[in-house]
Amino acid sequence: MATKKMALIATKGTLDMAYPPFILASTAAALGWEVQIFFTFYGLTLLRHDISDIKISPLANPAMPMPVPMPVLVQALPGMEAMATMMMKQKMKSKGVASLKELRDLCLEAEVKFVACQMTVDLFEFKQTDFIKELEFGGAATFMKFAGESDVCLFI
């Protein structure tokens, strides 16, 4: 029986959108699947050396549970992003949820392949040294070959 394959596209760099690709990738890899994540646009922030400062945005996130209902105007006030990030990180820690770095490291240990979108790296004038060393730089064609052969392909 052929090994199952999963292709993920990570496009977001906020705390709440950083977890799904790493959780799905590490789970699939633990099940013996071959997994690749293509990081593009703001998803590239997940490949930086230090990801401890990634924030969550309560603005334009109406499904985000808050301790008290907050109108959009209040969510836009200065300091709300920092407060929401602090609250989310505390909640995750209290529930035993792994940190982003721990999940990313788990993916790397499980041989999940990380591909950084070269076009986006060039667009935002990043340097390859801005990112962790355990990745490949490539364009959409690099990823499309794997995605075309995958059993599951998800855009996150």
Residue frames relative to the residue before (quaternion, step in Angstrom):
aa qw qx qy qz dx dy dz
M 1.0000 0.0000 0.0000 0.0000 0.00 0.00 0.00
A 0.4613 -0.6950 0.4867 0.2593 3.59 -0.91 0.96
T 0.5420 -0.6063 0.4775 0.3327 3.53 -1.18 0.66
K 0.4325 -0.6758 0.5286 0.2772 3.57 -0.96 0.87
K 0.1888 -0.7783 0.5925 0.0869 3.54 -1.19 0.65
M 0.0737 -0.7747 0.6264 0.0438 3.54 -1.13 0.75
A 0.1360 -0.7722 0.6193 0.0400 3.55 -0.95 1.02
L 0.0687 -0.7940 0.6041 0.0035 3.56 -0.83 1.03
I 0.1721 -0.7427 0.6367 0.1157 3.55 -1.16 0.68
A 0.1210 -0.8002 0.5867 0.0286 3.58 -0.58 1.20
T 0.0426 -0.8448 0.5324 -0.0336 3.57 -0.47 1.23
K 0.7078 0.4483 -0.2473 0.4867 3.59 1.22 -0.29
G 0.2422 -0.8003 0.5370 0.1121 3.55 -1.09 0.69
T 0.4782 0.6466 -0.4661 0.3688 3.61 1.16 0.39
L 0.6968 -0.5034 0.3247 0.3945 3.54 -1.23 0.52
D 0.7053 0.4698 -0.2781 0.4522 3.59 0.84 -0.94
M 0.7183 0.4171 -0.2544 0.4953 3.60 1.11 -0.56
A 0.5624 0.6003 -0.3825 0.4207 3.59 1.29 -0.11
Y 0.6311 0.5788 -0.3333 0.3945 3.59 1.06 -0.67
P 0.6586 0.5541 -0.3528 0.3671 3.66 0.70 -0.90
P 0.6954 0.4554 -0.3346 0.4439 3.68 0.70 -0.82
F 0.6735 0.4921 -0.3054 0.4593 3.60 0.98 -0.79
I 0.6512 0.5005 -0.3249 0.4689 3.61 0.98 -0.76
L 0.6794 0.4837 -0.2942 0.4668 3.59 0.86 -0.93
A 0.6682 0.5081 -0.3019 0.4518 3.59 0.93 -0.88
S 0.6882 0.4717 -0.2962 0.4650 3.59 0.85 -0.92
T 0.6328 0.5241 -0.3320 0.4632 3.60 1.05 -0.71
A 0.6696 0.4885 -0.3016 0.4713 3.59 0.86 -0.94
A 0.6475 0.5123 -0.3211 0.4638 3.60 0.96 -0.83
A 0.6406 0.5205 -0.3205 0.4647 3.59 1.03 -0.78
L 0.6714 0.4712 -0.2840 0.4966 3.57 1.20 -0.53
G 0.6078 -0.5995 0.3329 0.4004 3.56 1.31 0.11
W 0.4566 0.6835 -0.4488 0.3505 3.59 1.26 0.20
E 0.4030 -0.6315 0.5923 0.2965 3.53 -1.31 0.39
V 0.0426 -0.8358 0.5455 -0.0458 3.57 -0.66 1.12
Q 0.0372 -0.7658 0.6419 0.0089 3.52 -1.15 0.81
I 0.1144 -0.7577 0.6368 0.0855 3.56 -1.10 0.76
F 0.2049 -0.7494 0.6226 0.0933 3.54 -0.91 1.06
F 0.1520 -0.8011 0.5770 0.0461 3.58 -0.52 1.22
T 0.0931 0.8008 -0.5824 0.1046 3.56 -0.65 1.11
F 0.8205 0.1681 -0.1890 0.5127 3.55 -1.27 0.50
Y 0.8519 -0.1203 0.0569 0.5065 3.63 -0.81 -0.84
G 0.5038 0.6424 -0.4173 0.3992 3.58 1.25 -0.16
L 0.5339 0.6379 -0.3986 0.3864 3.59 1.22 -0.43
T 0.5636 0.6088 -0.3980 0.3915 3.61 1.10 -0.54
L 0.6122 0.5692 -0.3451 0.4267 3.61 1.17 -0.52
L 0.6785 0.4726 -0.2816 0.4868 3.57 1.28 -0.21
R 0.4426 0.6830 -0.4659 0.3471 3.57 1.26 0.07
H 0.6615 -0.5174 0.3605 0.4058 3.58 -1.19 0.47
D 0.7934 0.1920 -0.0779 0.5723 3.57 0.80 -1.05
I 0.0165 -0.8150 0.5789 -0.0182 3.58 -0.56 1.16
S 0.3785 0.7551 -0.4627 0.2691 3.57 1.26 0.32
D 0.7079 0.4629 -0.2675 0.4615 3.61 1.16 -0.45
I 0.3649 0.7246 -0.5077 0.2900 3.61 1.20 0.30
K 0.2257 -0.8134 0.5310 0.0738 3.54 -0.83 1.06
I 0.3838 -0.6587 0.5881 0.2700 3.50 -1.38 0.25
S 0.2349 -0.7724 0.5691 0.1561 3.58 -1.07 0.59
P 0.2894 -0.7633 0.5483 0.1816 3.59 -0.58 1.07
L 0.5711 0.6087 -0.3684 0.4094 3.59 1.21 -0.48
A 0.8388 0.0838 -0.1165 0.5252 3.56 -0.91 0.99
N 0.5914 0.5019 -0.3801 0.5039 3.55 1.14 0.67
P 0.0699 -0.8726 0.4817 0.0409 3.60 0.60 1.13
A 0.6548 0.5157 -0.3261 0.4460 3.61 1.13 -0.43
M 0.4781 0.6796 -0.4411 0.3391 3.59 1.24 -0.16
P 0.3496 -0.7435 0.5231 0.2267 3.60 -0.64 1.06
M 0.0824 -0.7790 0.6215 0.0105 3.55 -0.84 1.01
P 0.6148 -0.5754 0.3806 0.3822 3.60 -1.08 0.60
V 0.7649 0.0721 -0.0521 0.6380 3.55 1.19 -0.63
P 0.5648 -0.5960 0.4241 0.3820 3.63 -1.03 0.62
M 0.0769 -0.8058 0.5870 0.0148 3.56 -0.91 0.92
P 0.4097 -0.6877 0.5344 0.2713 3.56 -0.87 0.87
V 0.6714 -0.5129 0.3539 0.4011 3.57 -1.20 0.53
L 0.6173 0.5647 -0.3518 0.4198 3.58 0.95 -0.80
V 0.6539 0.4985 -0.3118 0.4761 3.61 0.95 -0.85
Q 0.6438 0.5378 -0.3228 0.4382 3.61 0.99 -0.82
A 0.6660 0.5114 -0.2915 0.4582 3.59 1.18 -0.56
L 0.4950 0.6784 -0.4259 0.3368 3.60 1.22 -0.24
P 0.5953 -0.5650 0.4236 0.3834 3.60 -1.12 0.61
G 0.7782 0.3387 -0.2631 0.4587 3.55 -1.02 0.83
M 0.5425 0.6392 -0.4066 0.3630 3.61 1.18 -0.35
E 0.6263 0.5330 -0.3428 0.4541 3.60 1.01 -0.76
A 0.6622 0.4975 -0.3039 0.4708 3.59 0.92 -0.90
M 0.6593 0.5038 -0.3120 0.4626 3.58 0.95 -0.86
A 0.6624 0.5000 -0.3078 0.4653 3.60 0.89 -0.90
T 0.6378 0.5219 -0.3221 0.4660 3.60 1.02 -0.80
M 0.6541 0.5090 -0.3095 0.4661 3.57 0.90 -0.93
M 0.6667 0.5053 -0.3055 0.4548 3.59 0.88 -0.92
M 0.6674 0.5004 -0.3031 0.4609 3.58 0.93 -0.89
K 0.6625 0.5003 -0.3097 0.4635 3.60 0.91 -0.87
Q 0.6352 0.5155 -0.3283 0.4721 3.60 1.02 -0.75
K 0.6506 0.5164 -0.3086 0.4634 3.58 0.95 -0.90
M 0.6603 0.5037 -0.3076 0.4645 3.59 0.90 -0.90
K 0.6550 0.5090 -0.3128 0.4627 3.57 0.93 -0.88
S 0.6758 0.5016 -0.2970 0.4511 3.60 0.91 -0.89
K 0.7074 0.4262 -0.2462 0.5074 3.59 1.20 -0.53
G 0.5241 -0.6759 0.3894 0.3419 3.59 1.29 0.10
V 0.3641 0.7233 -0.5035 0.3013 3.59 1.16 0.51
A 0.4980 -0.6678 0.4681 0.2948 3.58 -0.89 0.94
S 0.5163 -0.6126 0.4924 0.3403 3.54 -1.20 0.52
L 0.6674 -0.4881 0.3704 0.4232 3.56 -1.28 0.28
K 0.6484 0.5145 -0.3245 0.4578 3.58 0.94 -0.85
E 0.6432 0.5155 -0.3292 0.4606 3.60 0.95 -0.81
L 0.6678 0.4911 -0.3001 0.4721 3.59 0.95 -0.84
R 0.6414 0.5134 -0.3266 0.4672 3.57 0.98 -0.81
D 0.6546 0.5065 -0.3057 0.4706 3.58 0.97 -0.87
L 0.6180 0.5410 -0.3345 0.4620 3.57 1.04 -0.76
C 0.6353 0.5208 -0.3208 0.4714 3.58 0.99 -0.84
L 0.6706 0.4978 -0.3030 0.4589 3.57 0.89 -0.91
E 0.6407 0.5178 -0.3190 0.4686 3.60 1.00 -0.81
A 0.7053 0.4428 -0.2469 0.4954 3.58 1.11 -0.73
E 0.4900 -0.7126 0.3842 0.3233 3.57 1.35 0.27
V 0.2442 0.7187 -0.5890 0.2774 3.56 0.98 0.89
K 0.3314 -0.7517 0.5381 0.1885 3.57 -0.82 0.99
F 0.1864 -0.7641 0.6117 0.0849 3.55 -0.90 1.03
V 0.0549 -0.7774 0.6265 0.0106 3.58 -0.87 1.00
A 0.2093 -0.7676 0.5971 0.1022 3.57 -0.74 1.12
C 0.4585 -0.6952 0.4867 0.2638 3.57 -0.83 1.02
Q 0.3814 -0.7564 0.4904 0.2046 3.56 -0.44 1.24
M 0.6224 0.5480 -0.3479 0.4374 3.61 0.99 -0.77
T 0.6830 0.4736 -0.2888 0.4751 3.59 0.96 -0.87
V 0.5872 0.5560 -0.3598 0.4655 3.59 1.08 -0.73
D 0.6817 0.4748 -0.2774 0.4826 3.59 0.92 -0.94
L 0.6376 0.5579 -0.3205 0.4237 3.58 0.94 -0.92
F 0.7697 0.3398 -0.1739 0.5117 3.57 0.88 -0.96
E 0.4227 -0.7478 0.4222 0.2897 3.56 1.36 0.21
F 0.2549 0.7395 -0.5663 0.2599 3.54 0.91 0.97
K 0.3260 -0.6796 0.6082 0.2489 3.52 -1.35 0.25
Q 0.5994 -0.5718 0.4057 0.3863 3.58 -1.09 0.58
T 0.6271 0.5504 -0.3296 0.4418 3.60 1.14 -0.59
D 0.5265 0.6253 -0.4130 0.4016 3.63 1.26 -0.14
F 0.7450 0.4152 -0.1802 0.4900 3.56 1.23 -0.52
I 0.6481 -0.4844 0.4096 0.4213 3.52 -1.33 0.30
K 0.5441 -0.6629 0.4126 0.3072 3.57 -1.12 0.58
E 0.6429 0.5624 -0.3144 0.4142 3.61 1.18 -0.47
L 0.5857 0.5510 -0.3993 0.4403 3.57 0.70 1.03
E 0.3436 -0.6902 0.5945 0.2285 3.49 -1.37 0.23
F 0.2860 -0.7214 0.5990 0.1976 3.57 -1.09 0.69
G 0.2152 0.7784 -0.5643 0.1715 3.55 -0.86 0.94
G 0.5155 -0.6347 0.4835 0.3126 3.51 -1.30 0.27
A 0.7576 -0.3657 0.2772 0.4642 3.52 -1.33 -0.09
A 0.6192 0.5575 -0.3518 0.4266 3.60 1.01 -0.74
T 0.5923 0.5672 -0.3558 0.4481 3.58 1.08 -0.71
F 0.7172 0.4405 -0.2382 0.4846 3.53 0.91 -0.97
M 0.6336 0.5824 -0.3367 0.3821 3.59 0.95 -0.85
K 0.5913 0.5612 -0.3788 0.4381 3.58 1.04 -0.66
F 0.6932 0.4541 -0.2759 0.4870 3.59 0.85 -0.97
A 0.6550 0.5261 -0.3188 0.4389 3.61 0.88 -0.93
G 0.6514 0.5353 -0.3116 0.4383 3.57 1.03 -0.79
E 0.7103 0.4199 -0.2425 0.5102 3.57 1.21 -0.49
S 0.5513 0.6599 -0.3814 0.3393 3.59 1.25 -0.19
D 0.4952 -0.6384 0.5111 0.2933 3.53 -1.32 0.50
V 0.7752 0.1353 -0.0469 0.6153 3.55 1.15 -0.72
C 0.0187 0.7802 -0.6242 0.0361 3.58 -0.88 0.97
L 0.0088 -0.8268 0.5592 -0.0602 3.58 -0.60 1.18
F 0.2517 -0.7342 0.6179 0.1260 3.55 -1.10 0.86
I 0.0234 -0.8190 0.5724 -0.0319 3.57 -0.57 1.16
